[in-house]
Amino acid sequence: MDNNVVDFDMKDEQIKTKENWEGFIKGDVLNFLVSNNLQSITVDDGAGKKGVIKRTANGDYKVQITSNEMM
C-alpha cells in the first residue's frame, strides 16, 4: 500500500454531497492531520471534489474545499 494513501473506511454515499464532503474534510481529515502532527494533507475523491488543509506559520489551519460539478 502507498504510504500516502489512507482508508478512512467511509461509505461512498456518505461523502457524495458537497455538505457531507465539507463535514468529512473539516472533521475526520482535520482530526487526522492534527492527531498525526502533519503540516498539510490533500484529499481527492476522484470524482471532482478535493480538500486541502495546511497548517500556517501561526499554527492555524487553512482549509480549502473545491468541487467540480456537471450541469
Helices and strands as residue ranges (DSSP letters): G 12-15, H 18-24, I 25-29, H 30-35, E 40-44, E 49-55, E 61-67
